[in-house]
């Protein structure tokens, strides 16, 4: 017992001495939870970036900080941090926060700058495609490669590229155009193709380039500065793929009629509405969204970029039919800093992002003393057969699978783990599979699995390795808890607790007062005679008749005055009424105002003295005040429930 008392006293002494020996002293305790000076300073400065750090500002924020911490502690005490929806939301936030830690900053910067430089250039290419599946066997892959090499050699010897494309290319869309696919720029085609295109000069022929589609032989036919984006309007006469010659002639005749209308001076938008088969854009006068290089078929793109702003093209043909374009506007490529974020976001979703990740993984391997055992991996690869594709792969029952494949610092990853990964794999490919292709696939899957494990190893250490990450995640953690519990105890409660809200209103109704208001009556008249009679009666009302009596008297012969509405008007609500009701115009002492264009007279019947607003008239304000009241009550309860002790000496050190 004495031992317990001693350690309790020592603990309190340590708290109130503020850990003088420590660089990060304890600023306060809430119950037995210690909160350091650095934690308070970090959050204080984050929320007070522009204010001067003085004793007054620190003490003002201290109260807010304590209230914040008490609410978070209460949320944890209520088990909100164990709720599945909280865990999922926090995990989603964490996933977003980890993204910057899994790219190599230097590589990412190079990729962004490379993308910007490529964006400034448009390259026109033609290609010949020899298809080969991604998971093809080495023999099939080699056969496709050799075929591509043979075609390339024929081109280099002088044979016509377009003719060979038409004969051999397995890209059915471009082969009919001699392999021409128009202009491209960054992000508009698959990455291997893009890389090759930007490495070639006009007229040069690439070596076979492997993509997920097969092997490409690429020829660059033009290279020019990219003008940026363009905005056009168009008129289209549609030609279906299976259109007959007669249908084509009708479409051509239609586009020529539209063109003649334009030559005669008719408005482009009207002609587009009347003639265009692109109904979506026709409604907008032919207007199309902004587009850049590689977004339209080559003929359309060329016409759009080569035409001057304000000019209209002659009719031309594409795979979709006949078109006329009017160029509306151009938008040049912005400066690098303006483009940086957009390019970085596109890179993050693009295969080139893997370059940055690969560099990071290599750095992590060095940092964590990575070792690899190829022999033990080969044992697993030897078991692999075509069952891998169907998700039915199993290692022999006799295999122990306990040998290490690779290690990272204090962690060892064994054969059994990789076999489990292979067992869960199922291919979407419909290509013919062999044991040979399955083994090649397994090798690639191993690299994927190994990389995933290395990333997961680093991910598990982020909070320890990077204090800034841990702090930010803690802020998300506390913020979600704070929101959820405050919603329950204050915001939603104030809305749902109609009885409590009404009681609060009744006790405080004198806080929600109307100022003096004018009781205004809207009266319409049919003619000037009725108008004049009403004005005369109002101005000479010596008998103090009510407005209803006046109207009744005038309407005896014929109903020409109608009482439309009665409203209570506050000062400032209607400037025209302010002058007469609130005596802003000292030169007049009228009780009415006239709106001749509307045949309307607004009569001020009485001035209503200040009175409490009804709950429904001020519910939003009352609800907000009730929420503040509930929050204060709640904080008072928390202050009683939890023991808060602040080390004043440490508080004075806050900077």
C-alpha positions in Angstrom: 0.0 0.0 0.0 2.8 2.4 0.9 4.5 1.5 -2.4 1.4 2.5 -4.3 1.1 5.8 -2.4 4.8 6.5 -3.0 4.5 5.9 -6.8 1.3 8.0 -7.0 3.0 10.9 -5.2 6.1 10.6 -7.5 3.8 10.5 -10.5 2.1 13.8 -9.4 5.5 15.4 -8.7 6.7 14.5 -12.1 3.6 16.0 -13.7 3.8 19.3 -11.8 7.5 19.6 -12.3 6.7 19.4 -16.0 9.4 16.9 -16.8 12.1 19.5 -16.4 14.6 16.9 -17.6 12.6 16.3 -20.8 12.7 18.4 -23.9 8.9 17.9 -24.2 7.4 18.6 -20.8 3.9 17.6 -19.8 1.6 20.7 -20.1 -1.5 19.1 -18.5 -3.1 15.9 -17.4 -6.7 14.9 -18.0 -7.3 12.2 -15.4 -4.1 10.3 -15.8 -3.6 11.0 -19.5 -0.5 13.2 -20.2 -0.6 15.9 -22.8 2.7 17.4 -23.8 3.7 21.0 -24.5 4.6 20.2 -28.1 1.1 18.7 -28.8 -0.6 21.8 -27.6 1.8 24.1 -29.4 1.4 22.2 -32.7 -2.4 22.5 -32.6 -2.3 26.0 -31.3 -0.2 27.3 -34.1 -2.1 25.3 -36.7 -5.3 27.1 -35.6 -3.7 30.5 -35.0 -1.4 31.0 -37.9 -1.8 34.8 -38.1 -2.1 35.7 -34.4 0.7 36.7 -32.1 1.7 34.2 -29.4 1.2 36.0 -26.1 -0.2 34.9 -22.8 -3.7 36.1 -23.5 -4.0 34.2 -26.8 -2.5 31.1 -25.3 -4.9 31.1 -22.3 -7.9 31.8 -24.6 -6.9 28.8 -26.7 -6.2 26.6 -23.7 -9.9 26.5 -22.8 -10.8 25.5 -26.3 -8.1 22.9 -26.3 -9.3 21.4 -23.0 -12.9 21.3 -24.2 -11.7 19.6 -27.4 -9.7 17.0 -25.5 -12.6 16.3 -23.0 -15.0 15.6 -25.9 -12.5 13.2 -27.5 -11.9 11.4 -24.2 -15.6 11.1 -23.7 -16.1 9.7 -27.3 -13.4 7.0 -26.5 -15.1 6.3 -23.1 -18.3 5.7 -25.0 -16.6 3.3 -27.4 -17.0 5.4 -30.5 -13.5 4.6 -31.6 -14.4 0.8 -31.7 -17.4 1.3 -34.1 -16.9 -0.2 -37.5 -18.0 2.9 -39.4 -15.4 5.0 -37.5 -12.6 2.5 -38.2 -13.6 2.4 -41.9 -13.7 6.2 -42.2 -10.3 6.6 -40.4 -8.8 3.9 -42.6 -10.0 5.7 -45.7 -8.4 9.0 -44.5 -5.2 7.1 -43.7 -5.1 5.7 -47.2 -5.3 9.2 -48.6 -2.6 10.5 -46.3 -0.2 7.6 -47.1 -0.1 8.3 -50.8 2.8 10.9 -50.8 4.9 8.5 -48.7 4.9 5.9 -51.5 6.4 7.9 -54.3 10.0 9.0 -54.8 9.8 12.8 -54.9 12.8 13.2 -57.2 11.5 10.7 -59.7 8.0 12.2 -59.5 9.4 15.7 -60.2 11.2 14.3 -63.3 8.1 12.7 -64.5 6.0 15.8 -64.1 8.6 18.0 -65.9 8.9 15.3 -68.7 5.1 15.3 -69.1 5.0 19.1 -69.3 7.7 19.1 -72.0 5.8 16.4 -74.0 2.6 18.3 -73.6 4.1 21.2 -75.5 4.7 19.0 -78.6 2.2 17.3 -80.9 3.5 14.2 -82.8 1.8 12.6 -85.7 2.4 8.9 -86.1 1.5 5.8 -88.1 1.9 2.3 -86.9 1.7 -1.3 -87.8 0.4 -3.6 -85.0 1.3 -7.3 -84.6 -1.0 -8.5 -81.9 0.3 -10.8 -79.1 -1.4 -11.4 -75.7 0.3 -10.0 -72.6 0.6 -13.6 -71.1 1.7 -15.2 -74.4 4.3 -17.9 -74.3 7.9 -17.0 -75.0 7.6 -18.9 -78.3 4.5 -16.9 -79.4 6.0 -13.6 -78.2 9.2 -14.3 -80.2 7.2 -15.2 -83.3 5.3 -11.9 -83.1 8.6 -10.0 -82.5 10.3 -11.7 -85.5 7.3 -10.9 -87.7 7.5 -7.2 -86.7 11.3 -7.2 -87.3 10.8 -8.6 -90.8 8.2 -5.9 -91.7 10.5 -3.2 -90.3 13.4 -4.5 -92.4 11.2 -4.3 -95.5 10.4 -0.6 -94.7 14.1 0.2 -94.2 14.8 -1.3 -97.6 12.4 1.1 -99.2 8.9 -0.5 -99.2 6.0 1.8 -98.6 5.0 2.0 -94.9 1.3 2.7 -95.7 1.1 -0.2 -98.1 2.6 -2.6 -95.5 0.3 -1.2 -92.8 -2.7 -1.9 -95.0 -1.4 -5.5 -95.6 -0.1 -6.5 -92.2 -1.4 -4.3 -89.4 -3.9 -5.9 -87.1 -5.2 -2.5 -86.0 -8.4 -2.5 -88.2 -9.1 1.2 -87.6 -5.8 2.7 -88.7 -4.8 0.2 -91.3 -7.3 1.6 -93.8 -5.5 5.0 -93.5 -2.0 3.4 -94.0 -1.5 3.1 -90.3 -2.0 6.8 -89.6 -3.5 7.5 -86.1 -3.2 11.3 -86.2 -1.5 13.4 -83.6 -0.8 12.4 -80.1 0.6 14.2 -77.0 1.3 13.1 -73.4 -1.4 10.8 -71.8 -3.3 10.2 -75.1 -2.0 6.8 -75.9 -0.4 3.8 -74.1 2.9 4.7 -72.4 5.3 2.4 -74.4 3.9 3.9 -77.6 4.2 7.5 -76.2 7.8 6.9 -75.1 8.8 5.6 -78.5 7.0 8.4 -80.4 8.8 11.1 -78.4 12.2 9.4 -78.9 11.9 9.5 -82.7 12.5 12.2 -85.3 10.1 12.7 -88.3 10.7 9.9 -90.8 12.4 7.5 -88.4 11.1 4.0 -87.8 11.1 2.4 -84.4 12.2 -1.0 -83.3 9.2 -3.2 -82.4 7.6 -1.6 -79.3 5.8 -3.9 -76.8 2.5 -2.8 -75.3 -0.4 -4.7 -73.9 -1.8 -5.0 -77.4 1.3 -6.5 -79.0 4.2 -5.1 -81.0 4.1 -1.7 -82.8 6.3 -0.5 -85.6 6.0 3.2 -85.3 6.8 5.9 -87.8 6.8 9.6 -86.9 5.4 11.7 -89.8 5.2 15.1 -88.2 6.3 16.9 -85.1 5.1 20.4 -84.2 4.3 22.8 -81.3 1.1 22.0 -79.5 -1.2 25.1 -79.6 -3.1 23.8 -76.6 -6.9 23.2 -76.5 -9.5 24.4 -79.0 -13.2 25.1 -78.9 -15.3 24.6 -82.0 -18.9 24.2 -83.1 -19.8 21.7 -85.8 -22.5 20.5 -88.1 -22.6 16.8 -88.9 -24.4 14.7 -91.5 -24.2 11.2 -90.1 -23.0 8.3 -92.2 -23.5 4.9 -90.5 -20.8 2.2 -90.8 -23.0 0.0 -93.0 -24.4 2.9 -95.0 -25.2 2.4 -98.7 -23.8 4.6 -101.5 -27.2 6.2 -101.7 -27.1 7.0 -97.9 -23.6 8.5 -98.3 -24.8 10.7 -101.2 -27.8 11.9 -99.1 -25.6 12.8 -96.2 -23.2 14.7 -98.6 -26.1 16.5 -100.1 -27.4 17.5 -96.7 -24.0 18.9 -95.5 -23.6 20.8 -98.8 -27.1 22.4 -98.3 -26.0 23.5 -94.8 -22.8 24.9 -96.2 -24.7 26.9 -98.8 -26.8 28.4 -96.0 -23.7 29.5 -94.2 -22.2 31.0 -97.4 -25.5 33.0 -97.8 -24.8 34.5 -94.3 -27.1 32.5 -92.1 -26.1 32.1 -88.5 -24.0 29.0 -87.8 -25.9 28.1 -84.6 -29.2 28.2 -86.4 -27.9 26.1 -89.3 -26.5 23.6 -86.8 -29.9 23.4 -85.0 -31.7 22.8 -88.4 -29.2 20.4 -90.1 -26.8 18.7 -87.6 -27.4 15.0 -86.9 -25.4 15.4 -83.7 -28.5 16.2 -81.7 -26.7 16.8 -78.4 -24.5 19.6 -79.8 -27.2 20.8 -82.2 -29.3 22.1 -79.2 -26.3 24.3 -78.3 -25.8 25.6 -81.9 -23.2 22.9 -82.6 -21.1 23.9 -79.7 -18.6 21.2 -78.5 -16.6 21.1 -75.3 -12.9 22.1 -75.3 -10.6 19.4 -76.6 -6.9 18.9 -77.2 -4.6 16.7 -79.2 -5.6 13.0 -79.5 -9.2 13.5 -78.4 -10.8 13.5 -81.9 -10.4 11.5 -85.1 -7.5 12.8 -87.1 -9.4 14.5 -89.9 -11.6 16.4 -87.4 -8.7 17.3 -85.2 -6.6 18.6 -88.1 -9.4 20.7 -89.4 -10.1 22.2 -85.9 -6.4 23.1 -85.3 -5.6 24.3 -88.8 -8.5 26.7 -89.1 -8.3 30.2 -87.9 -10.5 31.5 -85.1 -13.8 32.7 -86.5 -13.4 30.8 -89.8 -15.7 28.0 -91.1 -14.3 25.0 -92.9 -15.5 23.5 -96.1 -17.4 20.2 -95.6 -15.0 17.2 -95.0 -15.4 13.5 -94.3 -14.5 11.4 -91.2 -15.4 7.8 -90.2 -18.6 9.3 -88.7 -19.9 11.2 -91.6 -19.5 14.8 -93.1 -18.7 17.8 -91.0 -18.4 21.6 -91.1 -16.4 23.2 -88.3 -16.5 26.8 -87.0 -13.5 27.6 -84.8 -14.5 29.6 -81.8 -11.5 30.0 -79.5 -8.1 28.5 -78.6 -6.5 28.1 -75.2 -2.7 27.8 -75.0 -0.8 25.6 -72.7 -0.4 27.3 -69.3 2.9 27.8 -67.5 4.5 24.9 -65.8 3.5 25.9 -62.2 -0.1 26.2 -63.3 0.0 22.8 -65.0 1.9 21.0 -62.2 -0.9 19.7 -60.0 -3.0 18.5 -63.0 0.0 16.7 -64.5 0.9 15.1 -61.1 -2.7 13.9 -60.6 -2.7 12.3 -64.1 0.7 10.7 -63.5 -0.6 9.2 -60.2 -3.3 7.3 -62.3 -0.9 6.4 -65.1 1.4 3.4 -65.5 4.4 5.8 -65.4 3.7 6.3 -61.7 5.1 2.8 -61.2 8.6 4.3 -62.0 8.4 6.4 -59.0 7.2 3.6 -56.8 9.9 1.2 -58.1 12.6 3.7 -57.2 11.1 4.0 -53.7 10.9 0.2 -53.3 14.6 -0.1 -54.2 15.4 2.5 -51.6 13.3 0.6 -49.0 15.1 -2.6 -49.9 18.5 -1.0 -49.0 17.1 0.7 -45.9 15.7 -2.6 -44.5 18.6 -4.9 -45.6 16.5 -6.8 -48.2 17.7 -10.3 -49.0 16.3 -12.7 -51.7 16.5 -16.5 -52.1 16.1 -17.3 -55.8 16.5 -21.1 -55.2 13.5 -21.2 -52.8 11.4 -19.2 -55.3 12.4 -21.6 -58.1 11.0 -24.5 -56.1 7.6 -22.8 -56.1 7.8 -21.9 -59.8 8.5 -25.6 -60.6 5.0 -26.5 -59.1 3.1 -24.0 -61.2 0.9 -25.2 -64.0 -2.2 -24.0 -66.0 -4.3 -24.3 -62.8 -2.9 -20.9 -61.9 -5.2 -19.3 -64.5 -8.4 -20.8 -63.1 -7.7 -20.1 -59.5 -7.2 -23.8 -58.7 -3.4 -23.8 -58.1 -2.2 -25.8 -55.2 1.3 -26.8 -54.2 2.0 -30.6 -53.6 0.9 -31.7 -50.2 4.3 -33.0 -49.5 5.9 -29.6 -49.8 6.7 -28.0 -46.5 6.7 -24.4 -47.9 8.6 -23.0 -44.9 11.7 -21.7 -46.6 12.4 -18.0 -46.8 11.8 -16.2 -50.1 13.0 -12.7 -48.9 13.7 -10.8 -45.7 13.3 -7.3 -44.6 15.1 -6.3 -41.4 13.2 -8.3 -38.7 10.6 -9.9 -41.0 10.9 -13.1 -43.1 8.5 -14.0 -45.9 8.2 -17.7 -46.7 7.1 -19.9 -49.5 3.7 -20.7 -47.9 2.7 -17.0 -48.0 3.4 -16.7 -51.7 1.7 -20.0 -52.5 -1.4 -18.6 -50.8 -1.2 -15.5 -52.9 -1.0 -17.7 -56.1 -4.0 -19.8 -54.9 -6.1 -16.6 -54.7 -5.2 -15.5 -58.2 -7.6 -15.9 -61.1 -6.8 -14.7 -64.6 -9.3 -12.8 -66.7 -7.4 -13.7 -69.9 -9.1 -15.9 -72.5 -5.9 -16.6 -74.3 -4.7 -20.2 -74.6 -2.6 -21.1 -71.5 0.3 -23.5 -71.2 2.4 -24.6 -68.2 5.2 -22.5 -69.7 3.1 -19.3 -69.8 1.8 -20.1 -66.3 5.4 -20.2 -64.9 6.2 -16.9 -66.6 3.1 -15.4 -65.1 4.0 -16.7 -61.6 7.4 -15.0 -61.8 5.6 -11.7 -62.6 3.1 -12.3 -59.8 6.0 -12.9 -57.4 7.4 -9.4 -58.2 4.0 -8.0 -57.6 3.6 -9.9 -54.3 7.1 -8.9 -53.1 6.5 -5.3 -53.9 3.1 -5.3 -52.1 4.8 -6.8 -49.0 7.6 -4.2 -49.0 5.1 -1.4 -49.3 3.0 -3.0 -46.5 6.1 -3.2 -44.3 6.8 0.5 -44.8 3.1 1.4 -44.4 3.0 -0.3 -40.9 5.9 1.9 -39.8 4.8 5.3 -41.1 3.4 6.5 -37.7 6.7 5.7 -36.0 9.0 6.8 -38.8 7.3 10.1 -39.6 5.9 12.1 -36.6 4.2 14.6 -38.9 2.2 11.7 -40.4 1.3 10.4 -37.0 0.2 13.8 -35.8 -2.0 14.4 -38.9 -3.6 11.0 -38.6 -4.3 11.7 -34.9 -6.0 14.9 -35.8 -8.2 13.0 -38.2 -8.9 10.4 -35.5 -9.8 13.0 -32.9 -11.8 15.1 -35.5 -14.0 12.2 -36.5 -14.7 11.3 -32.9 -15.4 14.9 -32.0 -17.8 15.3 -34.9 -19.7 12.0 -34.2 -20.2 12.7 -30.5 -21.0 16.4 -30.9 -23.5 15.5 -33.5 -25.1 13.1 -31.1 -25.0 15.3 -28.0 -25.6 18.7 -29.6 -26.4 19.2 -33.3 -28.9 16.3 -34.0 -30.2 16.4 -30.4 -31.2 20.1 -30.8 -33.1 19.3 -34.0 -34.8 16.1 -32.7 -35.6 17.3 -29.2 -38.6 19.4 -30.1 -39.9 19.5 -26.5 -36.5 20.8 -25.2 -36.3 23.3 -28.0 -39.8 24.7 -27.2 -39.0 24.9 -23.5 -35.7 26.7 -24.3 -37.6 29.1 -26.5 -40.3 29.9 -23.9 -37.6 30.7 -21.3 -35.7 32.9 -23.7 -38.4 34.3 -26.0 -37.7 37.9 -25.1 -34.3 37.5 -26.9 -36.1 36.9 -30.2 -38.0 40.1 -30.6 -39.5 41.8 -33.6 -38.7 45.6 -33.8 -41.6 47.9 -34.4 -43.3 46.9 -37.6 -45.8 48.4 -39.9 -49.2 46.7 -40.6 -49.4 47.3 -44.3 -52.5 46.6 -46.4 -52.2 45.9 -50.2 -55.2 47.5 -52.1 -55.6 47.3 -55.9 -57.8 49.7 -57.9 -59.4 49.3 -61.3 -59.3 53.0 -62.5 -58.1 56.5 -61.6 -61.6 57.4 -60.3 -61.5 54.7 -57.6 -57.8 55.5 -56.8 -58.6 59.2 -56.3 -61.6 58.4 -54.1 -59.6 56.1 -51.9 -56.7 58.6 -51.5 -59.2 61.4 -50.7 -61.0 59.2 -48.1 -57.7 58.3 -46.4 -56.4 61.9 -46.3 -59.7 63.4 -45.0 -60.6 60.6 -42.6 -62.0 62.9 -39.9 -64.4 60.3 -38.6 -61.5 57.9 -38.1 -63.1 55.2 -40.2 -61.3 51.8 -40.6 -59.9 51.0 -43.9 -62.5 48.3 -44.3 -65.3 50.8 -43.8 -63.7 53.2 -46.4 -63.5 50.4 -48.9 -67.0 49.3 -48.3 -68.3 52.8 -48.8 -66.5 53.4 -52.1 -67.4 49.9 -53.4 -71.2 50.5 -52.8 -71.8 51.5 -56.5 -69.3 49.1 -58.1 -66.5 46.9 -56.7 -63.4 48.7 -58.0 -61.2 48.4 -54.9 -59.9 45.0 -53.7 -58.1 44.3 -50.4 -55.4 41.9 -51.6 -53.1 41.2 -48.6 -52.1 42.4 -45.1 -48.4 42.1 -44.0 -46.3 43.1 -41.1 -43.3 45.0 -42.6 -40.0 45.6 -40.7 -37.9 48.6 -41.3 -35.5 48.1 -44.2 -37.6 45.4 -45.7 -39.3 47.7 -48.3 -37.7 51.1 -48.8 -40.9 52.5 -50.3 -42.7 51.8 -47.1 -39.9 53.0 -44.8 -40.5 56.6 -45.9 -44.1 56.7 -44.7 -44.3 54.1 -42.0 -41.0 54.9 -40.2 -41.2 58.6 -41.0 -37.9 58.7 -42.9 -39.3 61.4 -45.1 -39.9 64.3 -42.7 -41.6 66.4 -45.3 -44.5 64.0 -45.6 -47.1 62.7 -43.2 -48.9 60.2 -45.5 -50.3 56.9 -44.5 -50.1 55.3 -47.9 -47.8 54.9 -50.9 -48.8 54.6 -54.5 -47.6 52.2 -57.3 -49.4 53.4 -60.4 -47.7 51.0 -62.7 -49.2 48.1 -60.7 -52.5 50.0 -59.9 -51.7 49.4 -56.2 -51.9 51.4 -53.0 -50.2 50.2 -49.9 -51.9 51.6 -46.8 -50.2 51.7 -43.4 -53.0 50.7 -41.0 -51.1 50.7 -37.8 -47.7 50.4 -36.1 -47.2 47.2 -34.2 -44.9 47.6 -31.1 -42.0 45.2 -30.5 -43.1 41.7 -29.6 -41.5 38.2 -29.3 -41.2 36.3 -32.6 -43.1 33.0 -32.8 -40.9 29.9 -32.7 -41.6 29.0 -36.3 -40.6 32.6 -37.3 -37.1 32.3 -35.8 -36.5 28.5 -35.5 -33.1 28.6 -37.2 -31.7 31.1 -34.7 -33.3 29.5 -31.7 -32.0 26.1 -32.8 -28.5 27.5 -33.1 -28.7 29.0 -29.6 -30.2 25.8 -28.2 -27.2 23.9 -29.6 -24.8 26.4 -27.9 -26.8 25.9 -24.7 -26.6 22.1 -25.0 -22.9 22.2 -25.7 -22.2 24.4 -22.7 -24.2 22.1 -20.5 -22.3 19.1 -21.9 -18.9 20.8 -21.4 -19.8 21.6 -17.8 -20.7 18.0 -17.2 -17.4 16.9 -18.8 -15.4 19.3 -16.6 -17.0 17.7 -13.5 -16.4 14.2 -14.8 -12.7 14.6 -15.7 -9.9 16.0 -13.6 -7.9 18.6 -15.6 -4.6 19.8 -14.2 -2.5 22.4 -16.0 1.2 23.0 -15.3 1.3 26.8 -15.2 5.1 26.9 -15.4 5.1 24.9 -18.6 2.2 27.0 -20.0 4.4 30.1 -19.7 6.9 28.4 -21.9 4.5 28.0 -24.8 5.9 29.8 -27.9 
